[in-house]
């Protein structure tokens, strides 16, 4: 399935303006993630696609920030429980 998505993306990207290319890559990535495609699979399949690699890095950075926020919230909950 992922190879088909990559082939379609390759064809469609020539019709996407360069200013919209980053948004398009993020949209494709979000659909893949929503359909349980692992980020490592995306990285492997789209390794030569600069915009997809950039979108994947941003996604993983956001995930790391989200995990940090969850850890902070858990620590905050522990503090309240100790009172």
Buried (B, 14 or more C-beta within 10 A) or exposed (E): EBEEBBEEBEEEBEEBEEEEBBEBBBEBBEEBBEEEBEBEEBBEBBEEBEBBBBBBEBBEEEEEEEEEEEEEEEEEEEEEEEE
